[in-house]
Amino acid sequence: MASNPNKSDAATAPPPVGATIQAIRTRQKLSLDALSKRAGVSKSMLSQIERNLTNPTVAILWKLANALNVGVVEVLALKEMEPASPSIDFVPAHSTPVIKNAEGTCELRILGPVDLAGKFEWYELTIQPGGILASDPHEKGSKEHLTVLSGQLVVKADATEQKIKQGDTARYPVDIRHSIANPGKTTATALMVIEYSF
């Protein structure tokens, strides 16, 4: 049976290590010139390798791996050496969703990510003087944690009432009717975290 030439070529072709070398070099904040000098490999050769225009010999691959302080196997493990995703997911202030009550006296900035909704949710709460945020019961076993950042608030959970001032924290069940009110004469702000029962 005749062999498949394309399959044979793919099996015997050397791996394109250029992108991997470039990714490691970039991660280590090394310039092309710096790596060239450290490895003893010409800058033009290194440039061709990184652009996958040529594959390095074993000797050159060894020099580059040593210069980058990694093993040859690590350079060849292309999937493992793909550039990592950014570790910081940044949300600018203007992109933070905001919801308000019908009267416009209460504002909730949704700080938690969508994929945690129904598990853990956290908000920056702002209530104008005289404003009240009344809520129906959440899922059974749910709790709310409210820390006042400025001003003062009054929390009601069923028949229980608690006044909290700047720096105070109240924790209470929210699988019952509950509300947060601002009885003061200045705007109050708070961090509100809702913990759902799993």
C-alpha positions as a Markdown table, in Angstrom:
| # | Residue | x | y | z |
|---|---|---|---|---|
| 1 | Met | 0.0 | 0.0 | 0.0 |
| 2 | Ala | 1.3 | 3.4 | -0.9 |
| 3 | Ser | 2.1 | 5.7 | 2.0 |
| 4 | Asn | 0.5 | 9.1 | 2.4 |
| 5 | Pro | 3.3 | 11.6 | 1.7 |
| 6 | Asn | 1.6 | 14.4 | 3.5 |
| 7 | Lys | 1.2 | 12.3 | 6.7 |
| 8 | Ser | 4.9 | 11.3 | 6.4 |
| 9 | Asp | 6.0 | 14.9 | 6.0 |
| 10 | Ala | 3.9 | 16.0 | 9.0 |
| 11 | Ala | 5.4 | 13.2 | 11.2 |
| 12 | Thr | 9.0 | 13.9 | 10.3 |
| 13 | Ala | 8.9 | 17.8 | 10.1 |
| 14 | Pro | 10.6 | 19.4 | 13.1 |
| 15 | Pro | 8.3 | 21.4 | 15.4 |
| 16 | Pro | 8.2 | 25.2 | 14.7 |
| 17 | Val | 9.9 | 26.3 | 18.0 |
| 18 | Gly | 10.3 | 30.0 | 16.9 |
| 19 | Ala | 7.0 | 31.2 | 18.5 |
| 20 | Thr | 7.8 | 29.4 | 21.7 |
| 21 | Ile | 11.3 | 30.9 | 22.0 |
| 22 | Gln | 9.9 | 34.3 | 21.2 |
| 23 | Ala | 7.2 | 33.9 | 23.9 |
| 24 | Ile | 9.7 | 32.9 | 26.5 |
| 25 | Arg | 12.1 | 35.7 | 25.6 |
| 26 | Thr | 9.2 | 38.2 | 25.8 |
| 27 | Arg | 8.0 | 36.9 | 29.1 |
| 28 | Gln | 11.6 | 37.3 | 30.5 |
| 29 | Lys | 11.7 | 40.9 | 29.0 |
| 30 | Leu | 14.8 | 40.1 | 26.9 |
| 31 | Ser | 15.4 | 41.9 | 23.6 |
| 32 | Leu | 16.4 | 40.0 | 20.5 |
| 33 | Asp | 19.9 | 41.5 | 20.8 |
| 34 | Ala | 20.2 | 40.5 | 24.5 |
| 35 | Leu | 19.3 | 36.9 | 23.8 |
| 36 | Ser | 21.6 | 36.8 | 20.8 |
| 37 | Lys | 24.5 | 37.9 | 22.9 |
| 38 | Arg | 23.6 | 35.7 | 25.9 |
| 39 | Ala | 23.3 | 32.6 | 23.7 |
| 40 | Gly | 26.1 | 33.3 | 21.2 |
| 41 | Val | 23.7 | 33.0 | 18.3 |
| 42 | Ser | 23.7 | 35.7 | 15.6 |
| 43 | Lys | 20.8 | 38.2 | 15.8 |
| 44 | Ser | 19.8 | 37.5 | 12.1 |
| 45 | Met | 19.7 | 33.7 | 12.8 |
| 46 | Leu | 17.7 | 34.2 | 16.0 |
| 47 | Ser | 15.2 | 36.5 | 14.0 |
| 48 | Gln | 14.8 | 33.8 | 11.4 |
| 49 | Ile | 14.2 | 31.1 | 14.0 |
| 50 | Glu | 11.6 | 33.2 | 15.8 |
| 51 | Arg | 9.7 | 33.8 | 12.6 |
| 52 | Asn | 9.9 | 30.1 | 11.8 |
| 53 | Leu | 11.8 | 30.7 | 8.6 |
| 54 | Thr | 14.4 | 28.2 | 9.8 |
| 55 | Asn | 14.6 | 25.5 | 12.4 |
| 56 | Pro | 17.6 | 25.6 | 14.8 |
| 57 | Thr | 20.1 | 22.7 | 15.0 |
| 58 | Val | 20.2 | 20.7 | 18.2 |
| 59 | Ala | 23.4 | 22.7 | 19.2 |
| 60 | Ile | 21.7 | 26.1 | 18.6 |
| 61 | Leu | 18.5 | 24.9 | 20.4 |
| 62 | Trp | 20.7 | 23.9 | 23.4 |
| 63 | Lys | 22.3 | 27.3 | 23.5 |
| 64 | Leu | 19.0 | 29.1 | 23.3 |
| 65 | Ala | 17.4 | 27.0 | 26.0 |
| 66 | Asn | 20.4 | 27.5 | 28.3 |
| 67 | Ala | 20.4 | 31.3 | 27.7 |
| 68 | Leu | 16.7 | 31.3 | 28.6 |
| 69 | Asn | 17.2 | 29.1 | 31.7 |
| 70 | Val | 14.7 | 26.5 | 30.4 |
| 71 | Gly | 15.1 | 22.9 | 29.3 |
| 72 | Val | 15.1 | 21.9 | 25.7 |
| 73 | Val | 12.0 | 19.8 | 26.3 |
| 74 | Glu | 10.2 | 22.9 | 27.6 |
| 75 | Val | 11.0 | 24.8 | 24.3 |
| 76 | Leu | 9.7 | 21.8 | 22.3 |
| 77 | Ala | 6.5 | 21.6 | 24.4 |
| 78 | Leu | 4.6 | 24.1 | 22.3 |
| 79 | Lys | 1.2 | 23.8 | 23.9 |
| 80 | Glu | 2.6 | 24.2 | 27.4 |
| 81 | Met | 4.6 | 27.3 | 26.4 |
| 82 | Glu | 1.7 | 29.3 | 24.7 |
| 83 | Pro | 1.5 | 32.8 | 26.1 |
| 84 | Ala | -0.6 | 32.8 | 29.3 |
| 85 | Ser | -3.8 | 34.8 | 29.4 |
| 86 | Pro | -3.6 | 38.1 | 31.3 |
| 87 | Ser | -3.9 | 37.5 | 35.1 |
| 88 | Ile | -5.9 | 40.7 | 35.7 |
| 89 | Asp | -9.4 | 41.1 | 34.3 |
| 90 | Phe | -9.8 | 44.9 | 34.3 |
| 91 | Val | -13.3 | 46.5 | 34.3 |
| 92 | Pro | -13.2 | 50.3 | 34.0 |
| 93 | Ala | -15.5 | 52.4 | 36.2 |
| 94 | His | -17.7 | 53.5 | 33.2 |
| 95 | Ser | -18.3 | 49.8 | 32.3 |
| 96 | Thr | -19.6 | 48.8 | 35.7 |
| 97 | Pro | -23.4 | 48.1 | 35.5 |
| 98 | Val | -25.6 | 50.3 | 37.6 |
| 99 | Ile | -29.3 | 49.7 | 38.7 |
| 100 | Lys | -31.5 | 52.1 | 40.5 |
| 101 | Asn | -34.8 | 51.9 | 42.4 |
| 102 | Ala | -38.0 | 53.5 | 40.9 |
| 103 | Glu | -37.6 | 56.6 | 43.0 |
| 104 | Gly | -33.9 | 57.1 | 42.1 |
| 105 | Thr | -32.9 | 57.2 | 45.8 |
| 106 | Cys | -30.9 | 54.0 | 45.8 |
| 107 | Glu | -28.2 | 53.0 | 43.4 |
| 108 | Leu | -26.4 | 49.6 | 43.1 |
| 109 | Arg | -23.2 | 49.3 | 41.2 |
| 110 | Ile | -22.8 | 45.6 | 40.3 |
| 111 | Leu | -19.2 | 44.7 | 41.2 |
| 112 | Gly | -19.4 | 40.9 | 40.9 |
| 113 | Pro | -18.8 | 39.1 | 37.6 |
| 114 | Val | -21.8 | 37.6 | 35.8 |
| 115 | Asp | -20.6 | 34.0 | 36.2 |
| 116 | Leu | -20.9 | 34.3 | 40.0 |
| 117 | Ala | -24.5 | 35.6 | 39.9 |
| 118 | Gly | -26.7 | 33.4 | 42.1 |
| 119 | Lys | -23.6 | 32.2 | 44.1 |
| 120 | Phe | -21.9 | 35.3 | 45.4 |
| 121 | Glu | -22.8 | 38.8 | 44.4 |
| 122 | Trp | -21.4 | 42.1 | 45.6 |
| 123 | Tyr | -22.4 | 45.7 | 45.1 |
| 124 | Glu | -21.5 | 49.2 | 46.0 |
| 125 | Leu | -24.7 | 50.6 | 47.5 |
| 126 | Thr | -25.6 | 54.3 | 47.6 |
| 127 | Ile | -28.7 | 55.6 | 49.3 |
| 128 | Gln | -29.8 | 59.2 | 49.4 |
| 129 | Pro | -31.2 | 60.7 | 52.6 |
| 130 | Gly | -34.7 | 59.2 | 53.3 |
| 131 | Gly | -34.2 | 56.5 | 50.6 |
| 132 | Ile | -35.0 | 52.9 | 51.3 |
| 133 | Leu | -34.1 | 49.7 | 49.4 |
| 134 | Ala | -36.8 | 47.1 | 50.1 |
| 135 | Ser | -36.4 | 43.6 | 48.9 |
| 136 | Asp | -38.5 | 40.4 | 48.6 |
| 137 | Pro | -37.1 | 37.2 | 50.1 |
| 138 | His | -34.2 | 35.6 | 48.2 |
| 139 | Glu | -33.5 | 31.9 | 48.0 |
| 140 | Lys | -33.8 | 29.9 | 51.2 |
| 141 | Gly | -30.6 | 30.0 | 53.3 |
| 142 | Ser | -29.3 | 33.2 | 51.6 |
| 143 | Lys | -27.5 | 35.8 | 53.7 |
| 144 | Glu | -26.4 | 39.4 | 53.2 |
| 145 | His | -23.3 | 41.1 | 54.5 |
| 146 | Leu | -23.5 | 44.9 | 54.7 |
| 147 | Thr | -20.5 | 47.2 | 55.6 |
| 148 | Val | -21.2 | 50.9 | 55.8 |
| 149 | Leu | -18.5 | 53.0 | 54.1 |
| 150 | Ser | -20.0 | 56.4 | 54.8 |
| 151 | Gly | -23.0 | 57.8 | 56.6 |
| 152 | Gln | -25.4 | 55.5 | 58.5 |
| 153 | Leu | -28.1 | 52.9 | 57.5 |
| 154 | Val | -30.8 | 51.0 | 59.2 |
| 155 | Val | -31.3 | 47.3 | 58.3 |
| 156 | Lys | -34.5 | 45.5 | 58.8 |
| 157 | Ala | -34.8 | 41.7 | 58.5 |
| 158 | Asp | -38.4 | 40.6 | 59.2 |
| 159 | Ala | -39.2 | 42.1 | 62.6 |
| 160 | Thr | -35.5 | 42.8 | 63.6 |
| 161 | Glu | -33.9 | 46.2 | 63.1 |
| 162 | Gln | -30.3 | 47.3 | 63.4 |
| 163 | Lys | -28.7 | 50.7 | 63.0 |
| 164 | Ile | -25.2 | 50.6 | 61.5 |
| 165 | Lys | -22.7 | 53.4 | 61.2 |
| 166 | Gln | -19.5 | 54.0 | 59.2 |
| 167 | Gly | -17.2 | 51.0 | 59.6 |
| 168 | Asp | -19.9 | 48.7 | 61.1 |
| 169 | Thr | -21.0 | 45.5 | 59.4 |
| 170 | Ala | -24.3 | 43.7 | 59.7 |
| 171 | Arg | -25.0 | 40.1 | 58.6 |
| 172 | Tyr | -28.5 | 38.9 | 58.3 |
| 173 | Pro | -30.8 | 36.4 | 56.5 |
| 174 | Val | -32.4 | 37.5 | 53.3 |
| 175 | Asp | -34.7 | 34.6 | 52.6 |
| 176 | Ile | -37.2 | 36.9 | 54.4 |
| 177 | Arg | -38.5 | 40.4 | 53.6 |
| 178 | His | -35.7 | 42.9 | 54.3 |
| 179 | Ser | -34.8 | 46.5 | 53.7 |
| 180 | Ile | -32.0 | 49.0 | 54.0 |
| 181 | Ala | -32.8 | 52.6 | 54.7 |
| 182 | Asn | -30.9 | 55.8 | 55.2 |
| 183 | Pro | -32.5 | 57.9 | 58.1 |
| 184 | Gly | -29.7 | 60.4 | 58.0 |
| 185 | Lys | -29.3 | 63.8 | 56.3 |
| 186 | Thr | -26.3 | 62.8 | 54.2 |
| 187 | Thr | -25.8 | 60.2 | 51.4 |
| 188 | Ala | -24.8 | 56.8 | 52.7 |
| 189 | Thr | -22.6 | 54.3 | 50.9 |
| 190 | Ala | -22.0 | 50.6 | 51.7 |
| 191 | Leu | -20.5 | 47.4 | 50.4 |
| 192 | Met | -23.1 | 44.7 | 50.1 |
| 193 | Val | -22.4 | 41.1 | 49.6 |
| 194 | Ile | -25.1 | 38.4 | 49.0 |
| 195 | Glu | -24.2 | 34.8 | 49.9 |
| 196 | Tyr | -26.5 | 32.2 | 48.4 |
| 197 | Ser | -27.0 | 28.8 | 49.9 |
| 198 | Phe | -25.6 | 26.0 | 47.8 |
